[in-house]
Amino acid sequence: MRISVIGCGYLGAVHAACMAQLGHDVIGIDVDPRKVEALENGQAPFFEPGLPELLTSARETGRLHFSTDMAAVAGAQVHFLCVGTPQKQGEFAADMKYVNMAFADLVKHVQPGDVVAGKSTVPVGTAEGLSEQLAPTGAVLVWNPEFLREGFAVKDTLYPDRLVYGLPTDDEGVPTAEGEKAKAALDEVYARTLSEGTPLVTTDFATAQLVKVAANSFLATKISFINAMAELCEATGADVTRLADAIGYDARIGRRFLNAGLGFGGGCLPKDIRAFMARAGELGVDQALSFLREVDSINMRRRVRVVDLAREVCDGSIVGRKVAVLGAAFKPDSDDVRDSPALSVAAQMQLQGAHVTVTDPEAVANARAKWPDLHFADSAVEAARDADVVLLATEWAEYRELDPAALAGVVAHRRILDGRNVLDPARWRAAGWTYRALGRP
């Protein structure tokens, strides 16, 4: 099929490359000419494992192209809307101006029978309004939410754990004739994926729009739950990692994402749960999601607590102390520093008088652009030189595997703060380090 992808940021660039890998003829559209030029040359504009290789192979087939001209979507049968919905400045609500602008431009170029598939994470009710705008063109709107994990985006697109179609339905919830035709088009797009047994959920617009934010809210709640338990463990002398192991054996709970630490960040979870709360308020059901305010609060408290831990191990003050922060991205295998707990903590320490040096395998350039007053280093050893305390803030594999004996040779004081609970305390203490972590004795 011929496919267009509108918006070539994190979601769109990956989706476009993967659709070409599945055999489709793809045109990606973005307003940023530098991004389009990079993608046209097979260069990923951000770090994502596997994407550069995928772009190269897809470009070599001749099935993948990028443009700044929306008119280039002509002839495409399915148009994927992948535009970002950041948090509004000074508000919890999602900023829909980018989606609305892109959609208004796209509508000028669609043809009767085309399918526009929304993938952006939007407030529930958005699809219904967009569908009305699209109706005069004879094209049909569906909602096909994405479930990508940064660091695993290529795998999650090519081998998703489920597909969701939000289709136009009648008053009884049955897909309309246009909805059935749109489903057939998406089935053709995802033919290989469906042939491999991937579960498919077909539903109405509202449900499809709620799936992504509901999933992110549940995940955020699970992470904040174990971080709340970490607060209790610190007050009682219990060990949150052993607690998580014990309750994780319960099949109803599971061990995944029960890792206490600095908490969640990035461009999805924080803004999605806040936008979810804002939309619930608009719908008059804000009490249903009031618990998400505490989820958000717990998450932000972890950042403050790490600064407090640094102060404790530095004999009550970090003023003038040299602090090495290992990690700037919000998670490993990414260069994304949006709402990064690691960078937030580094900045807090700097503002409180510490001399902070940050390092990261991939995110230094983005971190420097966001916080130019911080100092940066190219390696963990360089960052830790003469440090009074070392903070592991992003759990990159190379930081998890650091040799405590070797690192001891460059620091001023052997003090390690494990902000992600991924190090072996016994190993570090045996090498003479003072080891501290959130929720552990």
N, C-alpha and C positions, 0 to 999 in steps of 0.2 A: 504494500500500500504506500501511497504518498502521504507523509505526515508532516505537520508543522508543530514546532514547540515554541511557545511564546514566553520569553523570559529565559535567559541562559545563565542564571546564577547557579547556586549549588544544586538545586533540584533540577532545573531545566537542562543544564549542560550534561549532567549524568544521564537524564532521561533520553535526551537526543542521541547521545552516543550508544546507549543500550538499545534503543529502537533500531538504529542502523545495524547494530550487531545481530539483531533478530531478523534482519533481512529487508527492512523497510527503507524507503527513500525518504530522507529526513532533511528538512530545512529548519534551522534554529534562528529565531529572531530576538535581537536585543538592542536596546537603545544606546549601549555603551560601545563606541567604535573600537576602543582598545581591546575590550573583551572579545568582540567579534573577530578582530584581526588575529588575536592569539589563538582562538579556537579554530579559525580557518587554517592556521599554521600547525594545527595539531598540538597546541600547548594548553594545558589546563591552567585556568586563571586562579586556581586555589589548589591546596594540597589535598588529594584524595587517593589513597592507594588503589592502583589498577586503572585509574582514569587516563593517565597519559598514554599508556599502552593501548587502551581501548580507542581513544581518539585517533591515534596513529593508524591502527588497523582499519577503523571505520572510514577514515579519510582516504586510505589507499583503495578501498572498494569503489569510491566515487559515489557512495550512497549518503554521505553526510556533508552538508554545507551550512554556512551561517551567513546572516545578513542583518543590516540595520533597517532594511526596507520591508515594511509589512506587506507590500504588494507581492513579495516573493512567496507568500503562502498560496498564491493562486494555483489551483489544481490539486491541492491537498484535500484528502477526504476526511481526515480527522485532525483537529487542531487541539493540542494540549496546552492549557493555560497554567503556567508554572511561575507566576509572578509572586514576589515576596509580599508578606503582610506584617511588617514590623510593628512594634508597639508605638502608639501615638506619643509624641512628646508631652510629658506632664500628665498622661492619662494611662489607665489600664487597657483601654480599648485598642483593637487592631486598627492600623492605618490602612484604609482600603483604597487610597487614591491611586496607587500604582496599578492595582488590579483593574480599577475602573477605567483608567486611562488606556491601558493595554487592550481591555475588552472593547472599548469604544472604537479604537483604531482597527481591531480585528474584524468587527461587525461590518465594516465597509468593504471587506474583501471576501467574505464567505459566500457560498453559493447554496441554492436549495438542495437539501439532502446531505449537506455537510454535517459533521458531528463536532461540536466543541466540548471537550472533556476538561472540566476544571480539576486541577490537582492542588491548587493553593489551599492552605489552611485558612478558612474564612469563618466569620461568625455565622451561626445557623440562621437561615433566612436569606442569605446572599444569593444562593443559586436561584431561588424563586424569582427574585428581581431581575437577575441577568437573563433568565429564560424568557421573561416578558419582552426584554429589549431585543432578544435574538429572534423572536417569533416572526416578525415581518419579513425576515430574510429567507424563510423556509428551511433554515438550518435548525438543528435540535441540540439542546444542552443536556449533558449528563455530568454527574459528579463522581470522580474517580480518585479518591484521596490517596496521598503517598504515605509511606511508612518507612522512610529511609533513616538509617543510623549513620551519622558521620563516621568515616573510617571503614564502613561496610556498605557504602551506598551502591557500588557497582553490583555486588552480590545481591543486595536487597532488591534491586531493580530487575536483574536477570532471573533471580530465583526467590521471588517474594514468598512470604509465609501465608499470604492471602491476597485476593483481589476484591475490591468493593466497587459496585456500580450503583450510583444513585440515579434512577431513571424517572422520566415523567410518568406520573401515574394518574388514574382517575380517582373519583371520590372514594372508591372502595379499596384503594391502594394497589390496583392492578395496573401494570405497565400499559400505556397507551400504544397505539400502532406505531407512532413515532418513537416511543421508548423501546419497542421491540426491534425496530430497525437500527436504532443506536446501539442496542446491546449486541446485535449481530456484527456491527462494525468493530466494536471493542473486542468481541470474541476473535475477530480476524486479526486485530492488532496483537492480541495476546495468545494466538493460537498455540505457539510452542509451549508457553507457560502453562496453559490450561491442559495441554496434552500430557504434561508431566504430573498431573494430579493436584495442582494448586487449588485450594478451596476458593470458591467464588460465592460472594454474598451479593445478591441483587436486592435493592431496597428503594425507598423513596428518597427525595432530595434531603429532607431534614435529617434523617438517620445517617445518610452518607456524610453529611457535613459534621455531624457530631462524633463520628467514629474516631478521627485523629485526635481531637481535643480531649475526648473521653479517655483514650488510651494514654495520652501524655499526662493527663491529670492523675490517672491511676498510678502510673510509673513514678511521678513526682511524689505522690502520697506515700508510696512504699519506701522511697529513698528518705523522705523526711521522717517517716516512722522510725527507721533504724537510727537516724540521727537524734531523734527525741530519746530513744533508748540509750544512746551514747551519753546524753546529758545525765540520765539517771545513773548510768554506770559510773560516771565520774563522781557522782555524789555518794555512791555506796561502795566503791572499790571493786565493782564487778568488771568483767571483760566483755565488751560489746561484740568482739569477733567470735568468742565462744558462744555467746548468747545467740548470735545470728546463725552459727552452725547448728545449734540445738533446735531452734524453731524452724530452720530451713528444711529439716528432714520431714516436716509436715507437708504432705503433698498438696494440701490446700493453700500453703503459703509459698514454699519453694525458696531456694537460697539465692537465686539471681537477684541482683540489685539490692541486696541487704548488706551493703558495704558502707559502714559509717565512715565519714570523712568530711571533706570540705563541701560536699553537696553538689547539686546540679547547676549547670549554667548553659551557655550556648544560645543559639538563635531560635530555639524551639520551645523547650519546656517552660522557661520563665515567662516569656511573652504569651505563650498559649494559655497557661493557666490564668494569667491576669486578664487576657481577652475573654476567656470563658466566664470569669466572674463578672466582667463588665456586661457581657451579653445577657447573662442571667438577670442582672439588675434591670436591663432594658425590657426584659420579658416579664418582670414582676415576680421572679422566682429566685431572687438573690439568696434567700435563706438556704436553698438547696445546695448551694456551693460555698456557704460561709466557711466551711472547714478548710477550703483552699487558701484562705487568708493565713491560717496557722501553718499550713504546709509551706507557704512562701516565707513566713516569718522564721520558722525553724531553719529553713535552708539558709537564710541570710545570717542568722545567729552563729552558724558554724564558722563563718569567715571571721567574725569578731573573736570567737573563742580561740582560733589559731593564733591570732595576734596576742591574746592573753597568755597562751602557752609559751610563746616566744619570750614574752616579758618574764614569765616565771622562771624559765631555764636560764635567763640572763640576769639572774639575781635582782629582779624587780624593775628593770628598765632596759629599753632598747634604744634609748637616745645615744647616738654616737656608735652604736654597735653595727658591725658588718654582718649582713644577712644575705645568704645565698638562697635564691628561690629556684628550684628545679622544676621548670614547667611554666608556660605562659598560656598555652591553648586550654580551652575548657575541658578537653578530654584528649587522650592520646590518639595518634594517627589522624591528626587534624591540625590545620593552622588557624582555626577559627578562635578568635579571642573575644567574641561577643559575649558579654556578661560572664566572663571567665572568672571563676572563684580564685584561681591562682593569681591572676593579674590584679584582681580586687584586693587580695591580701597583701601583695607586694606594694601596691599603691598606698594602702592604709599604713603599712610599716614605714614607708618613706615619709609620709605626711606626719608621722609621729616621731620623726627624728632619727630613724635608722638609715644606714647607708646600704641600700639594697642593690644587689646585682641579680639579674634574671637571665636564665638561659632556657632554650627550648630547641629541639631538633628541627622544627619547621616554622614556628610562629614568631620568631624574633622580629622580623620585619613588620608584621601586623601589630605586634605589641609595642614596638618603638613608635609607630605612627599614632597609637592611641595614648601612650604615656611616654612622651619624649624625655621627661625628666628622670626616668629610671635609668640605671646603668644596665648594660647587656653584655653577655659573654657568649662565646661560641661553643663552650663545652661545660660540663659539670665541674670538671677539675679547675678550669679557669674561674668559674663563678665562685667556687668554694675556697679559693686561695685567701688565706688569712681571715676566713669567716669566723665569727663568734657563734653562729648557729646556722645550720643548713635545714631548709624546709623542702621536703618532697611534696610538690603541689599538684603535679599532673603525672599520672602513673605510666609514663612511657616505659617500654621494656628496658631500655638502657639505664634508666634510673632504678628500676626494680632490681637490676642485676649488678648494681655498683658494688665494688669491693670495699667494705668498710675499713680494712687495714690500709689499703692504698690511699683512700681519701683522707685518712687520718694524717698522712704526711704533709698535707697542704693547708689544713685548717688551723686557726689559732686556738680554738676550743672544740672538743669533740662533743658536739650537741646536735642531735638529729631530731627533727619534728616530722613524723610520718603523717602527712595530711591526708593520705589515702588508705592507710592501714594495709599496706602491701609488702612491707619489709618484715624480715624475721627479727624480732626484738632480741632474741638470745644471741644471734650472730653479731649484731651491732654492739650489744653490751659486752660480749666477749672480746671485742676489739677495742674496748675502753670508752665507748660512746655512752653519753647520757641519752637514752631513747625515750621519747614521749609521743603519744598518739591520742587522737580523740576517742574517748570512751574506753581507754585501757588503763590499767594501774600503772 
